[in-house]
């Protein structure tokens, strides 16, 4: 990622090289989670960073009986399970776990310029 390469505050970084086991509450099985980035900053502190749309960091909204609501709910539960495991993993190593959404990316000036809201899908009749 060019942001990490160009930043003088970054000592080193890697992408999806850390493997964190987590228990997914829905199927009660252990899965593997690969955070997006591990960054060691110039101040010798280390962060695990996950990049996600803001929408996936909050519980779903809308009617509870739709397929979309159920799918978004399962995604939210899975993300929370992953992030809880990542927080424990980071805490054990004296690291920091961070979730960067489009809001943080925009503040850092690294949000892709081509990102546009998607138009609703219209079914053909």
C-alpha positions in Angstrom: 0.0 0.0 0.0 1.5 3.3 -1.1 0.4 5.1 2.1 2.5 2.9 4.3 5.5 2.9 1.8 5.4 6.7 1.6 4.8 7.5 5.3 7.8 8.5 7.4 5.9 7.4 10.5 5.9 3.7 9.3 8.9 1.6 10.1 7.6 -1.6 8.4 4.3 -3.2 7.4 2.9 -6.4 6.0 -0.5 -7.5 4.6 -2.6 -10.5 5.7 0.4 -12.3 7.2 -0.9 -12.6 10.8 -3.3 -15.6 11.5 -5.7 -15.3 14.4 -8.0 -18.1 15.4 -11.5 -17.1 16.4 -14.7 -18.8 17.4 -17.6 -18.0 15.1 -20.7 -17.9 17.4 -23.1 -19.0 14.6 -21.5 -22.4 13.7 -19.5 -22.8 17.0 -16.4 -23.6 15.0 -12.9 -22.1 15.1 -12.0 -20.2 12.0 -8.9 -18.3 10.9 -8.8 -14.5 10.6 -6.2 -12.6 8.6 -6.2 -8.8 9.6 -5.5 -6.6 6.6 -2.3 -5.0 7.9 0.3 -5.2 10.6 2.2 -1.9 10.9 5.2 -1.1 13.0 5.4 2.6 13.5 8.5 4.7 13.8 7.8 5.0 17.6 8.2 1.2 17.8 4.5 0.7 18.5 2.7 -1.9 16.4 -0.9 -1.9 15.1 -3.1 -4.5 13.5 -5.4 -2.8 11.1 -8.6 -4.0 9.5 -10.2 -2.0 6.7 -14.0 -2.3 6.4 -17.0 -0.3 5.2 -18.6 1.7 8.0 -21.8 -0.2 7.3 -20.2 -3.5 8.4 -19.1 -2.1 11.8 -22.7 -1.6 13.1 -25.6 -3.9 13.5 -27.9 -4.1 10.5 -30.9 -1.8 10.1 -34.3 -2.4 8.6 -36.8 -5.2 8.6 -35.6 -8.3 10.5 -37.4 -10.7 8.2 -35.5 -10.0 5.0 -32.7 -12.1 3.5 -30.6 -8.9 3.4 -31.0 -8.2 7.1 -30.1 -11.8 8.0 -27.0 -11.7 5.7 -25.9 -8.4 7.2 -26.5 -9.7 10.7 -24.4 -12.8 10.1 -21.6 -10.6 8.7 -21.8 -8.3 11.7 -21.6 -11.2 14.1 -18.6 -12.7 12.3 -16.8 -9.4 12.2 -17.4 -8.9 16.0 -16.1 -12.4 16.7 -13.0 -11.7 14.5 -12.4 -8.3 16.1 -12.7 -9.6 19.6 -10.1 -12.2 18.9 -7.8 -9.6 17.3 -8.2 -7.3 20.3 -7.1 -10.1 22.7 -4.3 -11.1 20.3 -3.1 -7.5 20.1 -3.4 -6.9 23.8 -1.3 -10.0 24.6 1.5 -8.5 22.5 1.1 -4.9 23.7 -0.1 -3.9 20.2 -3.2 -1.9 19.1 -6.0 -3.2 17.0 -7.7 -0.6 14.8 -10.6 -0.7 12.3 -10.3 1.8 9.5 -13.5 2.7 7.6 -13.9 5.0 4.7 -14.1 7.8 7.3 -10.5 7.1 8.6 -9.2 6.6 5.1 -10.7 9.9 3.9 -9.1 11.7 6.9 -5.7 10.1 6.0 -6.2 11.1 2.4 -6.0 7.5 1.2 -9.6 6.8 0.2 -9.6 5.7 -3.4 -10.8 8.5 -5.7 -12.9 6.0 -7.7 -15.1 5.0 -4.8 -18.6 5.9 -5.6 -21.9 4.8 -4.0 -23.4 1.9 -5.8 -26.8 2.3 -7.5 -29.6 0.0 -6.4 -29.9 -3.1 -8.5 -33.0 -3.0 -10.7 -34.4 -6.4 -11.8 -35.3 -6.9 -15.4 -38.9 -7.9 -15.9 
